[in-house]
Amino acid sequence: TMWFAEDADLAGQWNGYDGCAPPWNDSIPHRYTFTVYALGIDQLDLAGGFTRTEMDDALEGHVLASSSITGTYTQNPRLL
């Protein structure tokens, strides 16, 4: 995450999800979709720092089932 790259205590490579953080003054609520997968294997063959494309490729042929949920979020008090 680039916003804390200059902080010595937080420096390093950060991969993954940082949480919902739309701009506080955005004019529309943001949509976030979370998906879980049931796999037919114990783990995917992925190295640290993998990309979404690499994950999708590794999932190919191993997904038994999946489910998604979508929610909306805003920090703009005018939209609450």
PDB file with one MODEL, atoms N, CA, C and O in Angstrom:
MODEL        1
ATOM      1  N   THR A   1       0.850  -1.177   0.000  1.00  0.00           N
ATOM      2  CA  THR A   1       0.000   0.000   0.000  1.00  0.00           C
ATOM      3  C   THR A   1       0.889   1.231   0.000  1.00  0.00           C
ATOM      4  O   THR A   1       1.746   1.399   0.868  1.00  0.00           O
ATOM      5  N   MET A   2       0.671   2.084  -0.984  1.00  0.00           N
ATOM      6  CA  MET A   2       1.575   3.213  -1.193  1.00  0.00           C
ATOM      7  C   MET A   2       1.409   4.351  -0.181  1.00  0.00           C
ATOM      8  O   MET A   2       2.360   5.098   0.046  1.00  0.00           O
ATOM      9  N   TRP A   3       0.246   4.504   0.425  1.00  0.00           N
ATOM     10  CA  TRP A   3       0.038   5.666   1.287  1.00  0.00           C
ATOM     11  C   TRP A   3       0.903   5.640   2.535  1.00  0.00           C
ATOM     12  O   TRP A   3       1.124   6.693   3.134  1.00  0.00           O
ATOM     13  N   PHE A   4       1.410   4.468   2.960  1.00  0.00           N
ATOM     14  CA  PHE A   4       2.311   4.444   4.117  1.00  0.00           C
ATOM     15  C   PHE A   4       3.707   3.958   3.750  1.00  0.00           C
ATOM     16  O   PHE A   4       4.447   3.500   4.620  1.00  0.00           O
ATOM     17  N   ALA A   5       4.074   4.051   2.486  1.00  0.00           N
ATOM     18  CA  ALA A   5       5.374   3.567   2.026  1.00  0.00           C
ATOM     19  C   ALA A   5       6.542   4.303   2.680  1.00  0.00           C
ATOM     20  O   ALA A   5       7.621   3.730   2.834  1.00  0.00           O
ATOM     21  N   GLU A   6       6.347   5.544   3.060  1.00  0.00           N
ATOM     22  CA  GLU A   6       7.420   6.329   3.672  1.00  0.00           C
ATOM     23  C   GLU A   6       7.556   6.088   5.172  1.00  0.00           C
ATOM     24  O   GLU A   6       8.510   6.575   5.779  1.00  0.00           O
ATOM     25  N   ASP A   7       6.628   5.350   5.791  1.00  0.00           N
ATOM     26  CA  ASP A   7       6.657   5.072   7.222  1.00  0.00           C
ATOM     27  C   ASP A   7       7.571   3.869   7.472  1.00  0.00           C
ATOM     28  O   ASP A   7       7.272   2.762   7.024  1.00  0.00           O
ATOM     29  N   ALA A   8       8.680   4.080   8.184  1.00  0.00           N
ATOM     30  CA  ALA A   8       9.663   3.018   8.412  1.00  0.00           C
ATOM     31  C   ALA A   8       9.051   1.815   9.138  1.00  0.00           C
ATOM     32  O   ALA A   8       9.466   0.681   8.898  1.00  0.00           O
ATOM     33  N   ASP A   9       8.070   2.044  10.021  1.00  0.00           N
ATOM     34  CA  ASP A   9       7.450   0.941  10.758  1.00  0.00           C
ATOM     35  C   ASP A   9       6.528   0.097   9.877  1.00  0.00           C
ATOM     36  O   ASP A   9       6.253  -1.061  10.188  1.00  0.00           O
ATOM     37  N   LEU A  10       6.061   0.676   8.791  1.00  0.00           N
ATOM     38  CA  LEU A  10       5.120  -0.033   7.922  1.00  0.00           C
ATOM     39  C   LEU A  10       5.687  -0.352   6.542  1.00  0.00           C
ATOM     40  O   LEU A  10       4.972  -0.864   5.681  1.00  0.00           O
ATOM     41  N   ALA A  11       6.952  -0.055   6.329  1.00  0.00           N
ATOM     42  CA  ALA A  11       7.564  -0.254   5.015  1.00  0.00           C
ATOM     43  C   ALA A  11       7.569  -1.726   4.635  1.00  0.00           C
ATOM     44  O   ALA A  11       7.571  -2.603   5.498  1.00  0.00           O
ATOM     45  N   GLY A  12       7.572  -1.980   3.358  1.00  0.00           N
ATOM     46  CA  GLY A  12       7.643  -3.350   2.854  1.00  0.00           C
ATOM     47  C   GLY A  12       6.592  -3.606   1.799  1.00  0.00           C
ATOM     48  O   GLY A  12       5.869  -2.698   1.390  1.00  0.00           O
ATOM     49  N   GLN A  13       6.512  -4.843   1.364  1.00  0.00           N
ATOM     50  CA  GLN A  13       5.545  -5.259   0.351  1.00  0.00           C
ATOM     51  C   GLN A  13       4.265  -5.703   1.042  1.00  0.00           C
ATOM     52  O   GLN A  13       4.281  -6.643   1.836  1.00  0.00           O
ATOM     53  N   TRP A  14       3.175  -5.043   0.749  1.00  0.00           N
ATOM     54  CA  TRP A  14       1.881  -5.387   1.320  1.00  0.00           C
ATOM     55  C   TRP A  14       0.984  -5.868   0.187  1.00  0.00           C
ATOM     56  O   TRP A  14       0.735  -5.138  -0.773  1.00  0.00           O
ATOM     57  N   ASN A  15       0.512  -7.072   0.303  1.00  0.00           N
ATOM     58  CA  ASN A  15      -0.390  -7.640  -0.691  1.00  0.00           C
ATOM     59  C   ASN A  15      -1.705  -7.989  -0.015  1.00  0.00           C
ATOM     60  O   ASN A  15      -1.750  -8.284   1.179  1.00  0.00           O
ATOM     61  N   GLY A  16      -2.755  -7.951  -0.787  1.00  0.00           N
ATOM     62  CA  GLY A  16      -4.032  -8.370  -0.252  1.00  0.00           C
ATOM     63  C   GLY A  16      -4.999  -7.220  -0.092  1.00  0.00           C
ATOM     64  O   GLY A  16      -4.837  -6.159  -0.693  1.00  0.00           O
ATOM     65  N   TYR A  17      -5.985  -7.444   0.712  1.00  0.00           N
ATOM     66  CA  TYR A  17      -7.099  -6.523   0.877  1.00  0.00           C
ATOM     67  C   TYR A  17      -6.841  -5.558   2.028  1.00  0.00           C
ATOM     68  O   TYR A  17      -6.521  -5.985   3.137  1.00  0.00           O
ATOM     69  N   ASP A  18      -6.978  -4.269   1.771  1.00  0.00           N
ATOM     70  CA  ASP A  18      -6.756  -3.248   2.790  1.00  0.00           C
ATOM     71  C   ASP A  18      -8.039  -2.752   3.439  1.00  0.00           C
ATOM     72  O   ASP A  18      -7.986  -1.940   4.363  1.00  0.00           O
ATOM     73  N   GLY A  19      -9.159  -3.213   2.986  1.00  0.00           N
ATOM     74  CA  GLY A  19     -10.434  -2.777   3.549  1.00  0.00           C
ATOM     75  C   GLY A  19     -11.117  -1.727   2.691  1.00  0.00           C
ATOM     76  O   GLY A  19     -10.528  -1.171   1.764  1.00  0.00           O
ATOM     77  N   CYS A  20     -12.355  -1.476   3.017  1.00  0.00           N
ATOM     78  CA  CYS A  20     -13.158  -0.489   2.286  1.00  0.00           C
ATOM     79  C   CYS A  20     -12.645   0.910   2.610  1.00  0.00           C
ATOM     80  O   CYS A  20     -12.544   1.284   3.778  1.00  0.00           O
ATOM     81  N   ALA A  21     -12.325   1.672   1.585  1.00  0.00           N
ATOM     82  CA  ALA A  21     -11.808   3.021   1.816  1.00  0.00           C
ATOM     83  C   ALA A  21     -12.117   3.951   0.647  1.00  0.00           C
ATOM     84  O   ALA A  21     -11.201   4.461   0.002  1.00  0.00           O
ATOM     85  N   PRO A  22     -13.419   4.178   0.364  1.00  0.00           N
ATOM     86  CA  PRO A  22     -13.728   5.141  -0.693  1.00  0.00           C
ATOM     87  C   PRO A  22     -13.409   6.552  -0.223  1.00  0.00           C
ATOM     88  O   PRO A  22     -13.389   6.807   0.981  1.00  0.00           O
ATOM     89  N   PRO A  23     -13.162   7.467  -1.143  1.00  0.00           N
ATOM     90  CA  PRO A  23     -12.923   8.859  -0.746  1.00  0.00           C
ATOM     91  C   PRO A  23     -14.104   9.389   0.068  1.00  0.00           C
ATOM     92  O   PRO A  23     -15.255   9.091  -0.252  1.00  0.00           O
ATOM     93  N   TRP A  24     -13.837  10.165   1.105  1.00  0.00           N
ATOM     94  CA  TRP A  24     -14.894  10.633   2.005  1.00  0.00           C
ATOM     95  C   TRP A  24     -15.914  11.513   1.293  1.00  0.00           C
ATOM     96  O   TRP A  24     -17.063  11.594   1.728  1.00  0.00           O
ATOM     97  N   ASN A  25     -15.515  12.174   0.207  1.00  0.00           N
ATOM     98  CA  ASN A  25     -16.423  13.115  -0.456  1.00  0.00           C
ATOM     99  C   ASN A  25     -16.935  12.589  -1.801  1.00  0.00           C
ATOM    100  O   ASN A  25     -17.454  13.364  -2.604  1.00  0.00           O
ATOM    101  N   ASP A  26     -16.797  11.286  -2.056  1.00  0.00           N
ATOM    102  CA  ASP A  26     -17.275  10.734  -3.316  1.00  0.00           C
ATOM    103  C   ASP A  26     -18.793  10.889  -3.409  1.00  0.00           C
ATOM    104  O   ASP A  26     -19.484  10.818  -2.393  1.00  0.00           O
ATOM    105  N   SER A  27     -19.308  11.095  -4.600  1.00  0.00           N
ATOM    106  CA  SER A  27     -20.735  11.408  -4.774  1.00  0.00           C
ATOM    107  C   SER A  27     -21.616  10.175  -4.898  1.00  0.00           C
ATOM    108  O   SER A  27     -22.837  10.307  -4.981  1.00  0.00           O
ATOM    109  N   ILE A  28     -21.029   8.970  -4.914  1.00  0.00           N
ATOM    110  CA  ILE A  28     -21.813   7.743  -5.002  1.00  0.00           C
ATOM    111  C   ILE A  28     -21.294   6.733  -3.989  1.00  0.00           C
ATOM    112  O   ILE A  28     -20.104   6.737  -3.678  1.00  0.00           O
ATOM    113  N   PRO A  29     -22.165   5.863  -3.466  1.00  0.00           N
ATOM    114  CA  PRO A  29     -21.685   4.778  -2.616  1.00  0.00           C
ATOM    115  C   PRO A  29     -20.870   3.791  -3.456  1.00  0.00           C
ATOM    116  O   PRO A  29     -21.165   3.587  -4.633  1.00  0.00           O
ATOM    117  N   HIS A  30     -19.861   3.190  -2.860  1.00  0.00           N
ATOM    118  CA  HIS A  30     -19.042   2.198  -3.554  1.00  0.00           C
ATOM    119  C   HIS A  30     -19.590   0.807  -3.262  1.00  0.00           C
ATOM    120  O   HIS A  30     -20.113   0.544  -2.179  1.00  0.00           O
ATOM    121  N   ARG A  31     -19.460  -0.078  -4.246  1.00  0.00           N
ATOM    122  CA  ARG A  31     -19.890  -1.470  -4.091  1.00  0.00           C
ATOM    123  C   ARG A  31     -18.661  -2.342  -3.883  1.00  0.00           C
ATOM    124  O   ARG A  31     -17.644  -2.180  -4.556  1.00  0.00           O
ATOM    125  N   TYR A  32     -18.774  -3.266  -2.942  1.00  0.00           N
ATOM    126  CA  TYR A  32     -17.702  -4.214  -2.645  1.00  0.00           C
ATOM    127  C   TYR A  32     -18.285  -5.620  -2.707  1.00  0.00           C
ATOM    128  O   TYR A  32     -19.293  -5.906  -2.060  1.00  0.00           O
ATOM    129  N   THR A  33     -17.657  -6.493  -3.480  1.00  0.00           N
ATOM    130  CA  THR A  33     -18.104  -7.870  -3.606  1.00  0.00           C
ATOM    131  C   THR A  33     -17.042  -8.788  -3.021  1.00  0.00           C
ATOM    132  O   THR A  33     -15.868  -8.709  -3.382  1.00  0.00           O
ATOM    133  N   PHE A  34     -17.467  -9.657  -2.115  1.00  0.00           N
ATOM    134  CA  PHE A  34     -16.587 -10.624  -1.476  1.00  0.00           C
ATOM    135  C   PHE A  34     -17.015 -12.020  -1.929  1.00  0.00           C
ATOM    136  O   PHE A  34     -18.200 -12.351  -1.894  1.00  0.00           O
ATOM    137  N   THR A  35     -16.059 -12.829  -2.351  1.00  0.00           N
ATOM    138  CA  THR A  35     -16.346 -14.175  -2.842  1.00  0.00           C
ATOM    139  C   THR A  35     -15.491 -15.174  -2.074  1.00  0.00           C
ATOM    140  O   THR A  35     -14.293 -14.970  -1.876  1.00  0.00           O
ATOM    141  N   VAL A  36     -16.127 -16.253  -1.647  1.00  0.00           N
ATOM    142  CA  VAL A  36     -15.403 -17.372  -1.029  1.00  0.00           C
ATOM    143  C   VAL A  36     -15.514 -18.573  -1.960  1.00  0.00           C
ATOM    144  O   VAL A  36     -16.510 -18.740  -2.664  1.00  0.00           O
ATOM    145  N   TYR A  37     -14.481 -19.404  -1.953  1.00  0.00           N
ATOM    146  CA  TYR A  37     -14.419 -20.571  -2.825  1.00  0.00           C
ATOM    147  C   TYR A  37     -14.210 -21.827  -2.003  1.00  0.00           C
ATOM    148  O   TYR A  37     -13.396 -21.843  -1.081  1.00  0.00           O
ATOM    149  N   ALA A  38     -14.946 -22.885  -2.335  1.00  0.00           N
ATOM    150  CA  ALA A  38     -14.677 -24.224  -1.801  1.00  0.00           C
ATOM    151  C   ALA A  38     -13.820 -24.929  -2.848  1.00  0.00           C
ATOM    152  O   ALA A  38     -14.218 -25.069  -4.004  1.00  0.00           O
ATOM    153  N   LEU A  39     -12.639 -25.370  -2.423  1.00  0.00           N
ATOM    154  CA  LEU A  39     -11.689 -25.982  -3.356  1.00  0.00           C
ATOM    155  C   LEU A  39     -11.575 -27.483  -3.128  1.00  0.00           C
ATOM    156  O   LEU A  39     -11.791 -27.978  -2.022  1.00  0.00           O
ATOM    157  N   GLY A  40     -11.237 -28.185  -4.179  1.00  0.00           N
ATOM    158  CA  GLY A  40     -11.018 -29.625  -4.093  1.00  0.00           C
ATOM    159  C   GLY A  40      -9.571 -29.971  -3.778  1.00  0.00           C
ATOM    160  O   GLY A  40      -9.183 -31.135  -3.877  1.00  0.00           O
ATOM    161  N   ILE A  41      -8.763 -28.980  -3.399  1.00  0.00           N
ATOM    162  CA  ILE A  41      -7.360 -29.182  -3.017  1.00  0.00           C
ATOM    163  C   ILE A  41      -7.099 -28.417  -1.725  1.00  0.00           C
ATOM    164  O   ILE A  41      -7.859 -27.519  -1.362  1.00  0.00           O
ATOM    165  N   ASP A  42      -6.031 -28.775  -1.040  1.00  0.00           N
ATOM    166  CA  ASP A  42      -5.715 -28.141   0.243  1.00  0.00           C
ATOM    167  C   ASP A  42      -5.246 -26.701   0.094  1.00  0.00           C
ATOM    168  O   ASP A  42      -5.585 -25.848   0.914  1.00  0.00           O
ATOM    169  N   GLN A  43      -4.470 -26.425  -0.946  1.00  0.00           N
ATOM    170  CA  GLN A  43      -3.983 -25.063  -1.165  1.00  0.00           C
ATOM    171  C   GLN A  43      -3.612 -24.884  -2.621  1.00  0.00           C
ATOM    172  O   GLN A  43      -3.354 -25.848  -3.342  1.00  0.00           O
ATOM    173  N   LEU A  44      -3.591 -23.627  -3.038  1.00  0.00           N
ATOM    174  CA  LEU A  44      -3.202 -23.296  -4.404  1.00  0.00           C
ATOM    175  C   LEU A  44      -1.692 -23.178  -4.493  1.00  0.00           C
ATOM    176  O   LEU A  44      -1.032 -22.820  -3.518  1.00  0.00           O
ATOM    177  N   ASP A  45      -1.154 -23.474  -5.650  1.00  0.00           N
ATOM    178  CA  ASP A  45       0.284 -23.375  -5.885  1.00  0.00           C
ATOM    179  C   ASP A  45       0.615 -21.953  -6.329  1.00  0.00           C
ATOM    180  O   ASP A  45       0.742 -21.676  -7.521  1.00  0.00           O
ATOM    181  N   LEU A  46       0.753 -21.059  -5.358  1.00  0.00           N
ATOM    182  CA  LEU A  46       1.026 -19.649  -5.631  1.00  0.00           C
ATOM    183  C   LEU A  46       2.182 -19.169  -4.767  1.00  0.00           C
ATOM    184  O   LEU A  46       2.297 -19.542  -3.599  1.00  0.00           O
ATOM    185  N   ALA A  47       3.034 -18.343  -5.350  1.00  0.00           N
ATOM    186  CA  ALA A  47       4.122 -17.718  -4.601  1.00  0.00           C
ATOM    187  C   ALA A  47       3.621 -16.402  -4.002  1.00  0.00           C
ATOM    188  O   ALA A  47       2.622 -15.849  -4.462  1.00  0.00           O
ATOM    189  N   GLY A  48       4.314 -15.904  -2.977  1.00  0.00           N
ATOM    190  CA  GLY A  48       3.959 -14.626  -2.382  1.00  0.00           C
ATOM    191  C   GLY A  48       3.958 -13.505  -3.414  1.00  0.00           C
ATOM    192  O   GLY A  48       4.776 -13.496  -4.334  1.00  0.00           O
ATOM    193  N   GLY A  49       3.045 -12.569  -3.256  1.00  0.00           N
ATOM    194  CA  GLY A  49       2.976 -11.440  -4.177  1.00  0.00           C
ATOM    195  C   GLY A  49       2.264 -11.769  -5.477  1.00  0.00           C
ATOM    196  O   GLY A  49       2.447 -11.066  -6.471  1.00  0.00           O
ATOM    197  N   PHE A  50       1.447 -12.834  -5.492  1.00  0.00           N
ATOM    198  CA  PHE A  50       0.747 -13.226  -6.709  1.00  0.00           C
ATOM    199  C   PHE A  50      -0.283 -12.176  -7.124  1.00  0.00           C
ATOM    200  O   PHE A  50      -0.753 -11.378  -6.313  1.00  0.00           O
ATOM    201  N   THR A  51      -0.613 -12.205  -8.407  1.00  0.00           N
ATOM    202  CA  THR A  51      -1.599 -11.273  -8.960  1.00  0.00           C
ATOM    203  C   THR A  51      -2.975 -11.935  -9.003  1.00  0.00           C
ATOM    204  O   THR A  51      -3.102 -13.142  -8.799  1.00  0.00           O
ATOM    205  N   ARG A  52      -3.991 -11.137  -9.268  1.00  0.00           N
ATOM    206  CA  ARG A  52      -5.352 -11.665  -9.411  1.00  0.00           C
ATOM    207  C   ARG A  52      -5.413 -12.655 -10.571  1.00  0.00           C
ATOM    208  O   ARG A  52      -6.060 -13.697 -10.467  1.00  0.00           O
ATOM    209  N   THR A  53      -4.745 -12.333 -11.670  1.00  0.00           N
ATOM    210  CA  THR A  53      -4.735 -13.221 -12.830  1.00  0.00           C
ATOM    211  C   THR A  53      -4.092 -14.561 -12.481  1.00  0.00           C
ATOM    212  O   THR A  53      -4.590 -15.614 -12.880  1.00  0.00           O
ATOM    213  N   GLU A  54      -2.994 -14.524 -11.742  1.00  0.00           N
ATOM    214  CA  GLU A  54      -2.339 -15.764 -11.317  1.00  0.00           C
ATOM    215  C   GLU A  54      -3.249 -16.581 -10.407  1.00  0.00           C
ATOM    216  O   GLU A  54      -3.284 -17.808 -10.505  1.00  0.00           O
ATOM    217  N   MET A  55      -3.985 -15.911  -9.523  1.00  0.00           N
ATOM    218  CA  MET A  55      -4.909 -16.622  -8.649  1.00  0.00           C
ATOM    219  C   MET A  55      -6.031 -17.261  -9.459  1.00  0.00           C
ATOM    220  O   MET A  55      -6.370 -18.425  -9.249  1.00  0.00           O
ATOM    221  N   ASP A  56      -6.606 -16.496 -10.385  1.00  0.00           N
ATOM    222  CA  ASP A  56      -7.671 -17.049 -11.222  1.00  0.00           C
ATOM    223  C   ASP A  56      -7.190 -18.271 -11.998  1.00  0.00           C
ATOM    224  O   ASP A  56      -7.910 -19.264 -12.105  1.00  0.00           O
ATOM    225  N   ASP A  57      -5.980 -18.201 -12.537  1.00  0.00           N
ATOM    226  CA  ASP A  57      -5.407 -19.338 -13.269  1.00  0.00           C
ATOM    227  C   ASP A  57      -5.216 -20.542 -12.348  1.00  0.00           C
ATOM    228  O   ASP A  57      -5.500 -21.672 -12.745  1.00  0.00           O
ATOM    229  N   ALA A  58      -4.739 -20.313 -11.124  1.00  0.00           N
ATOM    230  CA  ALA A  58      -4.510 -21.403 -10.173  1.00  0.00           C
ATOM    231  C   ALA A  58      -5.825 -22.032  -9.708  1.00  0.00           C
ATOM    232  O   ALA A  58      -5.858 -23.222  -9.395  1.00  0.00           O
ATOM    233  N   LEU A  59      -6.907 -21.254  -9.657  1.00  0.00           N
ATOM    234  CA  LEU A  59      -8.214 -21.768  -9.250  1.00  0.00           C
ATOM    235  C   LEU A  59      -8.828 -22.681 -10.311  1.00  0.00           C
ATOM    236  O   LEU A  59      -9.654 -23.538  -9.996  1.00  0.00           O
ATOM    237  N   GLU A  60      -8.429 -22.498 -11.552  1.00  0.00           N
ATOM    238  CA  GLU A  60      -9.007 -23.228 -12.679  1.00  0.00           C
ATOM    239  C   GLU A  60      -9.020 -24.735 -12.415  1.00  0.00           C
ATOM    240  O   GLU A  60      -7.981 -25.347 -12.169  1.00  0.00           O
ATOM    241  N   GLY A  61     -10.217 -25.316 -12.472  1.00  0.00           N
ATOM    242  CA  GLY A  61     -10.380 -26.755 -12.297  1.00  0.00           C
ATOM    243  C   GLY A  61     -10.436 -27.236 -10.867  1.00  0.00           C
ATOM    244  O   GLY A  61     -10.592 -28.434 -10.633  1.00  0.00           O
ATOM    245  N   HIS A  62     -10.311 -26.324  -9.881  1.00  0.00           N
ATOM    246  CA  HIS A  62     -10.283 -26.731  -8.472  1.00  0.00           C
ATOM    247  C   HIS A  62     -11.481 -26.226  -7.661  1.00  0.00           C
ATOM    248  O   HIS A  62     -11.630 -26.599  -6.497  1.00  0.00           O
ATOM    249  N   VAL A  63     -12.328 -25.395  -8.247  1.00  0.00           N
ATOM    250  CA  VAL A  63     -13.448 -24.798  -7.515  1.00  0.00           C
ATOM    251  C   VAL A  63     -14.632 -25.762  -7.502  1.00  0.00           C
ATOM    252  O   VAL A  63     -15.171 -26.112  -8.552  1.00  0.00           O
ATOM    253  N   LEU A  64     -15.026 -26.183  -6.310  1.00  0.00           N
ATOM    254  CA  LEU A  64     -16.194 -27.047  -6.144  1.00  0.00           C
ATOM    255  C   LEU A  64     -17.464 -26.218  -6.056  1.00  0.00           C
ATOM    256  O   LEU A  64     -18.510 -26.617  -6.568  1.00  0.00           O
ATOM    257  N   ALA A  65     -17.373 -25.073  -5.410  1.00  0.00           N
ATOM    258  CA  ALA A  65     -18.509 -24.168  -5.246  1.00  0.00           C
ATOM    259  C   ALA A  65     -17.979 -22.807  -4.847  1.00  0.00           C
ATOM    260  O   ALA A  65     -16.853 -22.681  -4.368  1.00  0.00           O
ATOM    261  N   SER A  66     -18.803 -21.787  -5.050  1.00  0.00           N
ATOM    262  CA  SER A  66     -18.435 -20.443  -4.609  1.00  0.00           C
ATOM    263  C   SER A  66     -19.699 -19.678  -4.253  1.00  0.00           C
ATOM    264  O   SER A  66     -20.799 -20.025  -4.682  1.00  0.00           O
ATOM    265  N   SER A  67     -19.520 -18.643  -3.467  1.00  0.00           N
ATOM    266  CA  SER A  67     -20.638 -17.778  -3.098  1.00  0.00           C
ATOM    267  C   SER A  67     -20.116 -16.366  -2.923  1.00  0.00           C
ATOM    268  O   SER A  67     -19.004 -16.156  -2.439  1.00  0.00           O
ATOM    269  N   SER A  68     -20.933 -15.397  -3.321  1.00  0.00           N
ATOM    270  CA  SER A  68     -20.542 -13.987  -3.234  1.00  0.00           C
ATOM    271  C   SER A  68     -21.611 -13.182  -2.518  1.00  0.00           C
ATOM    272  O   SER A  68     -22.794 -13.523  -2.530  1.00  0.00           O
ATOM    273  N   ILE A  69     -21.164 -12.118  -1.902  1.00  0.00           N
ATOM    274  CA  ILE A  69     -22.069 -11.144  -1.305  1.00  0.00           C
ATOM    275  C   ILE A  69     -21.547  -9.761  -1.678  1.00  0.00           C
ATOM    276  O   ILE A  69     -20.340  -9.521  -1.662  1.00  0.00           O
ATOM    277  N   THR A  70     -22.452  -8.863  -2.011  1.00  0.00           N
ATOM    278  CA  THR A  70     -22.080  -7.503  -2.383  1.00  0.00           C
ATOM    279  C   THR A  70     -22.732  -6.527  -1.418  1.00  0.00           C
ATOM    280  O   THR A  70     -23.919  -6.639  -1.109  1.00  0.00           O
ATOM    281  N   GLY A  71     -21.954  -5.580  -0.952  1.00  0.00           N
ATOM    282  CA  GLY A  71     -22.459  -4.537  -0.073  1.00  0.00           C
ATOM    283  C   GLY A  71     -22.035  -3.178  -0.585  1.00  0.00           C
ATOM    284  O   GLY A  71     -21.141  -3.071  -1.425  1.00  0.00           O
ATOM    285  N   THR A  72     -22.674  -2.149  -0.084  1.00  0.00           N
ATOM    286  CA  THR A  72     -22.305  -0.788  -0.435  1.00  0.00           C
ATOM    287  C   THR A  72     -21.763  -0.084   0.794  1.00  0.00           C
ATOM    288  O   THR A  72     -22.118  -0.411   1.927  1.00  0.00           O
ATOM    289  N   TYR A  73     -20.893   0.894   0.549  1.00  0.00           N
ATOM    290  CA  TYR A  73     -20.273   1.634   1.640  1.00  0.00           C
ATOM    291  C   TYR A  73     -19.915   3.020   1.173  1.00  0.00           C
ATOM    292  O   TYR A  73     -19.502   3.208   0.029  1.00  0.00           O
ATOM    293  N   THR A  74     -20.069   3.985   2.039  1.00  0.00           N
ATOM    294  CA  THR A  74     -19.642   5.346   1.753  1.00  0.00           C
ATOM    295  C   THR A  74     -19.150   5.992   3.034  1.00  0.00           C
ATOM    296  O   THR A  74     -19.576   5.625   4.129  1.00  0.00           O
ATOM    297  N   GLN A  75     -18.261   6.947   2.895  1.00  0.00           N
ATOM    298  CA  GLN A  75     -17.826   7.767   4.019  1.00  0.00           C
ATOM    299  C   GLN A  75     -18.410   9.175   3.909  1.00  0.00           C
ATOM    300  O   GLN A  75     -18.168  10.026   4.765  1.00  0.00           O
ATOM    301  N   ASN A  76     -19.171   9.409   2.859  1.00  0.00           N
ATOM    302  CA  ASN A  76     -19.770  10.720   2.624  1.00  0.00           C
ATOM    303  C   ASN A  76     -21.034  10.859   3.445  1.00  0.00           C
ATOM    304  O   ASN A  76     -22.005  10.152   3.174  1.00  0.00           O
ATOM    305  N   PRO A  77     -21.070  11.741   4.439  1.00  0.00           N
ATOM    306  CA  PRO A  77     -22.236  11.872   5.296  1.00  0.00           C
ATOM    307  C   PRO A  77     -23.506  12.270   4.542  1.00  0.00           C
ATOM    308  O   PRO A  77     -24.608  11.986   5.012  1.00  0.00           O
ATOM    309  N   ARG A  78     -23.377  12.918   3.391  1.00  0.00           N
ATOM    310  CA  ARG A  78     -24.558  13.296   2.612  1.00  0.00           C
ATOM    311  C   ARG A  78     -25.277  12.082   2.033  1.00  0.00           C
ATOM    312  O   ARG A  78     -26.460  12.171   1.707  1.00  0.00           O
ATOM    313  N   LEU A  79     -24.597  10.966   1.901  1.00  0.00           N
ATOM    314  CA  LEU A  79     -25.194   9.784   1.279  1.00  0.00           C
ATOM    315  C   LEU A  79     -25.721   8.768   2.286  1.00  0.00           C
ATOM    316  O   LEU A  79     -26.295   7.753   1.892  1.00  0.00           O
ATOM    317  N   LEU A  80     -25.534   9.023   3.567  1.00  0.00           N
ATOM    318  CA  LEU A  80     -25.977   8.070   4.588  1.00  0.00           C
ATOM    319  C   LEU A  80     -27.448   8.083   4.764  1.00  0.00           C
ATOM    320  O   LEU A  80     -27.978   7.337   5.587  1.00  0.00           O
TER     321      LEU A  80
ENDMDL
END
